[in-house]
């Protein structure tokens, strides 16, 4: 079976800046990405991504527009029930939520023309806005934890750690799980509100206070004395320190020092400097308005708590301050005192006091190549084309 995880344009724009550089199915929600969840739930399927046009050369595209396949929206965050519902679709049938197609069995040509035989209106769990990533993260993380640890035995937890709560739930399932090579010494783990997952070769250092549900993916490092609250996921090779609450860092990014980050989503290859503090609550406790790329304006939300949404390859210098619900694009470099605007388009650098200017693309690519090489990841020619397209798009917003 071929399953194609596709993105439509509205979803792509609603989930910017994180969808600038990846298909939506490669968003990390819970412990794993959406694509990885499908690979576990339907292990015999041949998975493909179908992002928006400028990402297809990098991430893939079906060869035959008339071949029958199972198309699933990349926004759909699956569990066993959702996977079973989608797999049960007959040829020509679609599941929609309003005008948005969540699943369709048929050809790419019929998907694009919405030529459906049967349409079932069902509100299956899916990402609508970027903040849904951190809103869904705690519950999805628990699902992932149960799926990943089922029938497996954890590596032993070092006796130097302090545990609050039970090591197993009422059904005998583990509440803390260490993969091969994971290390935790001299830390405090509170398991009363959810499990703790420590991935392969990840490390939780001395003095860390960790409250579940929380996940440290492969090679992630929690530095000494960190205060890490439930609902947070630290993706592969992330370094985290200071105070973090209900935030998702996709991978390969650093927030290694003191400073606060809450109710936030951070992409890959970012660096958040020492002493960076990010507001997640307005002083007047009013509901939050967040920049929406599709509407080209700030949109009302029902949220009272929302921190920054940060695109890939963005750098925040020492002691930078961000207002509530600041949206920052790809390749941004912010430094100096004062608060920047609550929307910063891609490829800008500067400070609130001295102003911002375009980031020279040649210099950006040189730095990105250097940063990625440290993790043995290549900056490809296709990546360079994507960054050129993002720069072109961002120029219309400046």
ZALUM-664948 format. One line per field, with one value per residue (C-alpha): chain; residue in three letters; residue number from 1; x, y, z. Coordinates in pm, 1 decimal, always signed. Layout:
! ZALUM-664948
cadena: (A|...);
residuo: (ALA|...);
num: (NUM|...);
px: (X|...);
py: (Y|...);
pz: (Z|...);
//
This chain:
! ZALUM-664948
cadena: (A|A|A|A|A|A|A|A|A|A|A|A|A|A|A|A|A|A|A|A|A|A|A|A|A|A|A|A|A|A|A|A|A|A|A|A|A|A|A|A|A|A|A|A|A|A|A|A|A|A|A|A|A|A|A|A|A|A|A|A|A|A|A|A|A|A|A|A|A|A|A|A|A|A|A|A|A|A|A|A|A|A|A|A|A|A|A|A|A|A|A|A|A|A|A|A|A|A|A|A|A|A|A|A|A|A|A|A|A|A|A|A|A|A|A|A|A|A|A|A|A|A|A|A|A|A|A|A|A|A|A|A|A|A|A|A|A|A|A|A|A|A|A|A|A|A|A|A|A|A|A|A|A|A|A|A|A|A|A|A|A|A|A|A|A|A|A|A|A|A|A|A|A|A|A|A|A|A|A|A|A|A|A|A|A|A|A|A|A|A|A|A|A|A|A|A|A|A|A|A|A|A|A|A|A|A|A|A|A|A|A|A|A|A|A|A|A|A|A|A|A|A|A|A|A|A|A|A|A|A|A|A|A|A|A|A|A|A|A|A|A|A|A|A|A|A|A|A|A|A|A|A|A|A|A|A|A|A|A|A|A|A|A|A|A|A|A|A|A|A|A|A|A|A|A|A|A|A|A|A|A|A|A|A|A|A|A|A|A|A|A|A|A|A|A|A|A|A|A|A|A|A|A|A|A|A|A|A|A|A|A|A|A|A|A|A|A|A|A|A|A|A|A|A|A|A|A|A|A|A|A|A|A|A|A|A|A|A|A|A|A|A|A|A|A|A|A|A|A|A|A|A|A|A|A|A|A|A|A|A|A|A|A|A|A|A|A|A|A|A|A|A|A|A|A|A|A|A|A|A|A|A|A|A|A|A|A|A|A|A|A|A|A|A|A|A|A|A);
residuo: (UNK|UNK|UNK|UNK|UNK|UNK|UNK|UNK|UNK|UNK|UNK|UNK|UNK|UNK|UNK|UNK|UNK|UNK|UNK|UNK|UNK|UNK|UNK|UNK|UNK|UNK|UNK|UNK|UNK|UNK|UNK|UNK|UNK|UNK|UNK|UNK|UNK|UNK|UNK|UNK|UNK|UNK|UNK|UNK|UNK|UNK|UNK|UNK|UNK|UNK|UNK|UNK|UNK|UNK|UNK|UNK|UNK|UNK|UNK|UNK|UNK|UNK|UNK|UNK|UNK|UNK|UNK|UNK|UNK|UNK|UNK|UNK|UNK|UNK|UNK|UNK|UNK|UNK|UNK|UNK|UNK|UNK|UNK|UNK|UNK|UNK|UNK|UNK|UNK|UNK|UNK|UNK|UNK|UNK|UNK|UNK|UNK|UNK|UNK|UNK|UNK|UNK|UNK|UNK|UNK|UNK|UNK|UNK|UNK|UNK|UNK|UNK|UNK|UNK|UNK|UNK|UNK|UNK|UNK|UNK|UNK|UNK|UNK|UNK|UNK|UNK|UNK|UNK|UNK|UNK|UNK|UNK|UNK|UNK|UNK|UNK|UNK|UNK|UNK|UNK|UNK|UNK|UNK|UNK|UNK|UNK|UNK|UNK|UNK|UNK|UNK|UNK|UNK|UNK|UNK|UNK|UNK|UNK|UNK|UNK|UNK|UNK|UNK|UNK|UNK|UNK|UNK|UNK|UNK|UNK|UNK|UNK|UNK|UNK|UNK|UNK|UNK|UNK|UNK|UNK|UNK|UNK|UNK|UNK|UNK|UNK|UNK|UNK|UNK|UNK|UNK|UNK|UNK|UNK|UNK|UNK|UNK|UNK|UNK|UNK|UNK|UNK|UNK|UNK|UNK|UNK|UNK|UNK|UNK|UNK|UNK|UNK|UNK|UNK|UNK|UNK|UNK|UNK|UNK|UNK|UNK|UNK|UNK|UNK|UNK|UNK|UNK|UNK|UNK|UNK|UNK|UNK|UNK|UNK|UNK|UNK|UNK|UNK|UNK|UNK|UNK|UNK|UNK|UNK|UNK|UNK|UNK|UNK|UNK|UNK|UNK|UNK|UNK|UNK|UNK|UNK|UNK|UNK|UNK|UNK|UNK|UNK|UNK|UNK|UNK|UNK|UNK|UNK|UNK|UNK|UNK|UNK|UNK|UNK|UNK|UNK|UNK|UNK|UNK|UNK|UNK|UNK|UNK|UNK|UNK|UNK|UNK|UNK|UNK|UNK|UNK|UNK|UNK|UNK|UNK|UNK|UNK|UNK|UNK|UNK|UNK|UNK|UNK|UNK|UNK|UNK|UNK|UNK|UNK|UNK|UNK|UNK|UNK|UNK|UNK|UNK|UNK|UNK|UNK|UNK|UNK|UNK|UNK|UNK|UNK|UNK|UNK|UNK|UNK|UNK|UNK|UNK|UNK|UNK|UNK|UNK|UNK|UNK|UNK|UNK|UNK|UNK|UNK|UNK|UNK|UNK|UNK|UNK|UNK|UNK|UNK|UNK|UNK|UNK|UNK|UNK|UNK|UNK|UNK|UNK|UNK|UNK|UNK|UNK|UNK|UNK|UNK|UNK|UNK|UNK|UNK|UNK|UNK|UNK|UNK|UNK|UNK|UNK|UNK|UNK|UNK|UNK|UNK|UNK|UNK|UNK|UNK|UNK|UNK|UNK|UNK|UNK|UNK|UNK|UNK|UNK|UNK|UNK);
num: (1|2|3|4|5|6|7|8|9|10|11|12|13|14|15|16|17|18|19|20|21|22|23|24|25|26|27|28|29|30|31|32|33|34|35|36|37|38|39|40|41|42|43|44|45|46|47|48|49|50|51|52|53|54|55|56|57|58|59|60|61|62|63|64|65|66|67|68|69|70|71|72|73|74|75|76|77|78|79|80|81|82|83|84|85|86|87|88|89|90|91|92|93|94|95|96|97|98|99|100|101|102|103|104|105|106|107|108|109|110|111|112|113|114|115|116|117|118|119|120|121|122|123|124|125|126|127|128|129|130|131|132|133|134|135|136|137|138|139|140|141|142|143|144|145|146|147|148|149|150|151|152|153|154|155|156|157|158|159|160|161|162|163|164|165|166|167|168|169|170|171|172|173|174|175|176|177|178|179|180|181|182|183|184|185|186|187|188|189|190|191|192|193|194|195|196|197|198|199|200|201|202|203|204|205|206|207|208|209|210|211|212|213|214|215|216|217|218|219|220|221|222|223|224|225|226|227|228|229|230|231|232|233|234|235|236|237|238|239|240|241|242|243|244|245|246|247|248|249|250|251|252|253|254|255|256|257|258|259|260|261|262|263|264|265|266|267|268|269|270|271|272|273|274|275|276|277|278|279|280|281|282|283|284|285|286|287|288|289|290|291|292|293|294|295|296|297|298|299|300|301|302|303|304|305|306|307|308|309|310|311|312|313|314|315|316|317|318|319|320|321|322|323|324|325|326|327|328|329|330|331|332|333|334|335|336|337|338|339|340|341|342|343|344|345|346|347|348|349|350|351|352|353|354|355|356|357|358|359|360|361|362|363|364|365|366|367|368|369|370|371|372|373|374|375|376|377|378|379|380|381|382|383|384|385|386|387|388|389|390|391|392|393|394|395|396|397|398);
px: (+0.0|+117.2|+26.1|+91.5|+104.0|+0.8|-13.9|-271.7|-189.1|-414.9|-264.6|+85.9|+29.7|-148.4|+148.1|+421.6|+700.4|+756.0|+623.1|+859.4|+1130.7|+953.3|+638.4|+381.3|+416.1|+769.3|+640.1|+724.7|+416.3|+462.1|+781.2|+789.1|+704.4|+368.9|+540.6|+708.2|+372.5|+229.7|+533.3|+465.5|+86.8|+97.9|+437.3|+376.7|+289.3|+515.3|+512.5|+557.8|+535.1|+361.0|+434.9|+363.1|+530.3|+863.0|+942.1|+867.2|+1210.0|+1358.8|+1095.2|+922.3|+615.4|+408.8|+519.9|+183.9|-105.8|-357.9|-233.1|-472.2|-317.3|-429.3|-383.2|-371.3|-336.2|+3.8|-182.7|-354.6|-201.0|-280.9|-353.0|-475.9|-838.5|-761.0|-533.2|-803.8|-1066.0|-847.5|-743.8|-1109.0|-1190.8|-1321.4|-1194.9|-1319.0|-1417.0|-1288.0|-1294.9|-1329.6|-1350.3|-1543.7|-1363.4|-1041.3|-969.3|-817.9|-803.3|-890.9|-843.9|-792.2|-561.4|-366.9|-554.1|-891.2|-761.9|-660.3|-997.0|-1185.2|-1352.8|-1486.3|-1752.0|-1837.9|-1756.5|-1769.6|-1759.3|-1552.8|-1337.0|-1036.9|-750.2|-532.7|-316.1|-500.0|-258.2|+104.3|+6.7|-177.9|+167.5|+218.7|-151.0|-163.9|+184.6|+112.5|-162.0|+6.4|+331.3|+159.9|+19.4|+365.8|+523.2|+283.4|+333.4|+714.5|+758.0|+492.3|+642.7|+995.7|+1226.6|+1390.2|+1756.2|+1797.8|+1762.9|+2070.8|+2018.1|+2150.0|+1820.2|+1516.8|+1174.2|+842.9|+552.7|+540.4|+775.9|+478.1|+112.8|-182.5|-161.4|+208.2|+323.7|+650.5|+635.0|+999.4|+1189.1|+1555.2|+1668.9|+2010.2|+2290.6|+2062.6|+2205.0|+2044.4|+2232.6|+2146.5|+1819.3|+1466.6|+1180.7|+815.2|+600.8|+266.8|+121.6|+283.4|+573.3|+933.9|+1103.3|+1482.5|+1590.3|+1897.0|+2220.5|+2026.3|+2140.6|+1972.3|+2245.1|+2279.2|+2037.0|+1770.3|+1409.3|+1194.0|+815.1|+628.1|+493.7|+820.0|+1046.7|+1416.7|+1472.7|+1793.1|+2115.0|+1922.9|+2095.7|+1934.1|+2207.4|+2273.4|+2008.6|+1743.9|+1379.0|+1175.0|+797.8|+544.5|+425.5|+773.8|+955.1|+1323.7|+1399.4|+1717.7|+2043.9|+1866.8|+2055.1|+1825.4|+1883.9|+1709.6|+1330.7|+1108.0|+735.1|+503.4|+732.7|+840.3|+1186.9|+1188.2|+1557.5|+1920.8|+1854.9|+2007.4|+1851.9|+2136.0|+2139.7|+1926.7|+1617.0|+1247.3|+1063.9|+699.1|+412.5|+645.6|+744.9|+1101.6|+1224.7|+1564.0|+1914.3|+1817.4|+2026.6|+1868.8|+2139.4|+2203.7|+1945.5|+1682.8|+1337.7|+1014.1|+676.7|+384.8|+118.2|+4.1|+11.9|-360.9|-440.0|-628.6|-662.5|-375.7|-355.5|-100.0|+43.4|-113.1|+75.7|-229.2|-436.9|-138.8|-260.3|-286.3|-560.8|-759.1|-710.9|-874.7|-534.2|-425.9|-79.9|+139.8|+514.5|+725.6|+692.5|+1042.0|+1138.9|+1454.4|+1806.0|+1704.5|+1944.9|+1855.1|+2151.6|+2235.3|+1957.4|+1713.6|+1355.2|+1044.1|+688.5|+398.1|+326.5|+615.3|+636.8|+985.9|+1060.2|+1349.7|+1711.1|+1649.3|+1924.8|+1808.5|+2039.6|+2057.9|+1815.9|+1447.1|+1157.5|+1136.6|+800.3|+577.2|+619.2|+966.9|+977.5|+1243.9|+1603.8|+1627.7|+1902.8|+1944.9|+1807.7|+1497.6|+1708.5|+1930.3|+1679.7|+1680.1|+1833.6|+1827.4|+2051.7|+2291.9|+2202.9|+2564.2|+2659.5|+2348.9|+2427.3|+2789.3|+2682.6|+2405.3|+2648.3|+2892.3|+2624.8|+2477.5|+2819.5|+2870.2|+2595.2|+2716.3|+2416.3|+2474.5|+2329.7|+2223.5|+2169.2|+1798.1|+1807.5|+1967.4|+1684.0|+1428.1|+1601.0|+1602.8|+1226.6|+1170.0|+1383.8|+1180.4|+853.1|+980.6|+1081.0|+709.4|+646.9|+924.0);
py: (+0.0|+349.8|+619.7|+977.5|+1238.3|+1551.6|+1924.7|+2162.4|+2530.4|+2660.4|+2421.8|+2505.2|+2879.5|+2836.6|+2637.1|+2876.3|+2949.0|+2583.8|+2451.4|+2673.2|+2408.2|+2073.0|+1882.0|+1904.6|+1529.0|+1598.3|+1814.7|+1662.0|+1624.8|+1407.6|+1201.5|+1125.8|+1308.2|+1257.6|+1059.6|+833.2|+763.3|+641.5|+419.6|+246.1|+229.4|+96.0|-79.7|-247.0|+78.5|+260.7|+617.9|+925.4|+1298.8|+1541.6|+1894.9|+2223.2|+2276.2|+2438.8|+2160.7|+1866.6|+1835.9|+1799.1|+1581.9|+1386.2|+1367.1|+1077.4|+976.2|+877.0|+1122.6|+848.9|+573.2|+487.9|+554.2|+645.4|+1020.7|+1141.6|+1502.2|+1566.5|+1759.5|+1443.0|+1329.4|+958.2|+704.3|+346.3|+451.7|+726.4|+492.6|+225.3|+479.0|+605.5|+258.0|+152.5|+403.4|+257.3|+371.6|+723.0|+795.9|+1092.6|+1212.1|+1589.2|+1842.5|+2129.2|+2218.1|+2047.4|+1698.0|+1478.2|+1150.1|+1016.8|+685.7|+748.8|+928.8|+1249.8|+1396.7|+1329.9|+1463.7|+1793.5|+1829.1|+1702.0|+1439.7|+1224.5|+949.9|+966.6|+1235.6|+1171.5|+1478.9|+1388.4|+1603.6|+1372.9|+1509.7|+1736.9|+2047.1|+2365.8|+2629.9|+2626.1|+2648.1|+2315.5|+2155.0|+2249.1|+2216.2|+1855.1|+1764.5|+1635.9|+1388.7|+1273.8|+1223.1|+981.6|+785.7|+770.6|+665.1|+372.0|+266.0|+289.9|+116.2|-155.6|-495.2|-353.6|-317.4|+9.8|+50.4|+80.6|+422.8|+523.2|+523.5|+880.1|+1009.5|+1104.4|+985.9|+1136.9|+907.4|+543.8|+381.6|+192.0|+284.5|+82.3|-151.4|-222.8|+1.5|+192.3|+561.0|+628.5|+469.3|+493.2|+373.1|+220.1|+459.7|+705.1|+859.3|+1030.9|+1104.3|+1317.9|+1442.3|+1468.0|+1310.5|+1378.8|+1107.8|+1192.8|+1369.0|+1175.4|+960.3|+1052.1|+925.5|+945.3|+842.5|+667.9|+830.9|+1121.0|+1265.1|+1433.3|+1593.7|+1652.8|+1885.2|+1878.0|+1897.6|+1709.9|+1686.0|+1445.7|+1402.8|+1494.0|+1351.5|+1373.8|+1228.6|+1064.2|+1247.3|+1530.3|+1680.7|+1849.4|+2058.6|+2085.3|+2250.7|+2274.9|+2318.7|+2130.7|+2114.5|+1871.9|+1880.5|+1949.4|+1757.2|+1802.1|+1654.1|+1481.9|+1652.5|+1937.4|+2096.5|+2247.4|+2447.2|+2703.0|+2689.3|+2536.1|+2463.6|+2293.5|+2362.3|+2158.4|+2192.7|+1990.1|+1896.0|+2006.7|+2334.8|+2474.3|+2651.6|+2556.0|+2835.0|+3011.5|+3191.6|+3110.7|+2943.2|+2842.7|+2736.9|+2758.7|+2574.4|+2598.4|+2453.8|+2304.2|+2454.5|+2742.2|+2886.4|+3064.2|+3249.2|+3285.3|+3483.0|+3489.0|+3532.1|+3487.2|+3603.9|+3363.8|+3572.2|+3930.7|+4167.7|+4234.6|+3859.6|+3917.2|+3661.1|+3644.3|+3752.6|+3565.0|+3645.0|+3428.3|+3405.9|+3301.7|+3598.9|+3839.4|+3976.2|+3900.2|+3649.9|+3614.7|+3297.5|+3157.0|+3127.5|+3301.6|+3141.2|+3142.1|+3190.2|+3227.5|+3035.0|+3019.8|+2902.9|+2709.0|+2855.8|+3149.9|+3291.2|+3487.4|+3662.9|+3697.1|+3852.5|+3898.7|+3953.1|+3846.8|+3962.8|+3719.7|+3515.8|+3647.0|+3478.5|+3465.9|+3336.8|+3137.7|+3258.8|+3550.9|+3690.2|+3908.4|+4069.6|+4371.3|+4523.8|+4596.4|+4395.7|+4327.9|+4341.3|+4039.6|+3934.2|+3919.2|+3801.1|+3559.1|+3657.9|+3973.0|+4059.3|+4338.0|+4472.3|+4661.5|+4970.3|+4981.9|+4836.8|+4537.3|+4466.4|+4175.7|+3879.9|+3832.8|+3493.2|+3397.3|+3455.1|+3275.3|+2966.9|+2964.0|+2970.7|+2714.0|+2477.6|+2516.2|+2458.5|+2150.8|+1994.2|+1978.1|+1712.0|+1545.8|+1678.5|+1813.3|+2138.5|+2027.8|+2222.9|+2151.4|+2313.5|+2620.2|+2645.5|+2627.7|+2908.4|+3122.4|+3073.7|+3161.5|+3474.6|+3574.9|+3524.2|+3711.5|+4012.4|+4081.7|+4104.1|+4351.0);
pz: (+0.0|-84.6|+167.0|+56.6|+333.7|+147.6|+230.7|+93.0|+52.8|+329.7|+584.3|+464.6|+512.9|+847.0|+979.8|+867.5|+952.6|+1053.5|+720.6|+518.4|+537.0|+581.0|+492.5|+770.6|+828.4|+954.9|+1241.4|+1578.6|+1798.6|+2106.4|+2092.8|+1720.6|+1399.9|+1228.8|+951.5|+1208.1|+1373.2|+1041.4|+983.6|+1316.0|+1286.7|+927.6|+912.9|+576.1|+396.5|+153.6|+284.7|+65.8|+135.3|-97.8|+26.7|-152.3|-488.5|-392.7|-142.8|-374.1|-533.9|-184.9|-15.5|-288.5|-508.9|-657.8|-1006.9|-1156.1|-1110.5|-1199.2|-968.6|-685.1|-345.1|+4.0|+48.2|+407.2|+515.9|+673.3|+943.1|+1069.8|+1400.9|+1402.8|+1669.2|+1624.3|+1577.5|+1325.3|+1127.3|+1118.2|+1002.2|+719.9|+607.7|+584.4|+308.8|-15.7|-354.3|-428.3|-66.8|+133.5|+491.7|+519.6|+800.2|+649.4|+325.9|+430.7|+296.8|+566.8|+373.7|+28.6|-148.1|-516.7|-758.6|-714.1|-1010.1|-842.0|-511.4|-671.1|-846.5|-537.4|-754.2|-469.2|-484.7|-114.5|+142.6|+516.9|+740.8|+1046.8|+1270.6|+1307.5|+1515.4|+1303.8|+1322.4|+1231.1|+1362.6|+1478.6|+1843.9|+1813.7|+1829.2|+2193.6|+2281.3|+2158.5|+2274.1|+2629.2|+2533.0|+2210.5|+2400.8|+2640.7|+2342.3|+2183.3|+2511.8|+2553.8|+2191.1|+2205.9|+2542.1|+2509.6|+2587.5|+2626.2|+2923.7|+3016.2|+3093.3|+3472.6|+3635.6|+3833.8|+4211.8|+4240.0|+4095.9|+4304.9|+4185.0|+4293.9|+4213.1|+4108.0|+3858.6|+3713.7|+3662.6|+3793.7|+3491.4|+3537.7|+3253.1|+3304.9|+3392.4|+3305.6|+3017.7|+2924.7|+2584.5|+2518.2|+2605.2|+2789.9|+3107.5|+3404.4|+3723.9|+4025.2|+3874.8|+4015.6|+3820.0|+3904.0|+3744.4|+3904.8|+3600.6|+3320.0|+3199.4|+3120.3|+2802.4|+2765.4|+2416.9|+2281.4|+2402.1|+2557.4|+2889.9|+3186.4|+3395.1|+3766.7|+3939.0|+3668.8|+3787.4|+3535.7|+3541.6|+3317.1|+3060.8|+2891.0|+2622.9|+2547.9|+2201.1|+2079.9|+2178.1|+2350.1|+2656.1|+2955.6|+3114.8|+3488.4|+3701.0|+3429.3|+3530.8|+3272.8|+3296.1|+3153.0|+2795.8|+2657.6|+2385.6|+2306.0|+1965.9|+1846.8|+1946.2|+2128.0|+2417.6|+2679.1|+2995.1|+3213.4|+3249.1|+2980.6|+3001.7|+2747.7|+2452.7|+2150.2|+1996.7|+1676.0|+1674.4|+1631.2|+1815.6|+2133.9|+2428.2|+2654.4|+2914.1|+3173.2|+3050.6|+3012.0|+2723.5|+2757.1|+2528.9|+2230.6|+1914.1|+1784.9|+1455.4|+1372.9|+1371.9|+1602.4|+1883.8|+2178.8|+2370.6|+2742.4|+2935.2|+2659.8|+2816.0|+2625.6|+2753.8|+2718.3|+2898.7|+2837.2|+3132.1|+3101.3|+3077.3|+2752.2|+2474.0|+2227.3|+1864.8|+1654.5|+1311.1|+1040.3|+709.9|+508.3|+625.9|+620.7|+952.3|+1320.8|+1396.0|+1715.6|+1916.5|+2228.3|+2392.7|+2708.5|+2703.3|+2393.8|+2366.2|+2051.6|+1725.9|+1574.1|+1225.7|+1133.8|+1148.7|+1369.0|+1629.8|+1942.8|+2103.8|+2472.0|+2684.8|+2395.6|+2514.4|+2324.2|+2381.8|+2408.7|+2093.9|+1885.4|+1543.6|+1392.1|+1044.4|+897.8|+913.3|+1150.9|+1375.2|+1667.1|+1920.9|+2150.4|+2401.2|+2374.2|+2234.6|+1860.9|+1686.8|+1749.6|+1386.3|+1232.8|+866.7|+748.2|+671.8|+881.7|+1127.4|+1378.4|+1705.9|+1818.4|+1888.2|+1577.1|+1330.4|+1097.1|+756.7|+513.4|+591.7|+296.6|+151.1|+82.5|+446.8|+572.6|+363.8|+479.4|+844.7|+792.1|+620.2|+909.3|+1174.9|+1005.5|+942.6|+1320.0|+1322.7|+1002.5|+808.1|+457.8|+330.6|-17.4|-337.8|-298.8|+45.6|-111.1|-363.9|-82.2|+109.3|-205.7|-236.8|+128.5|+88.1|-216.6|-27.1|+278.9|+69.5|+11.0|+386.4|+475.8);
//
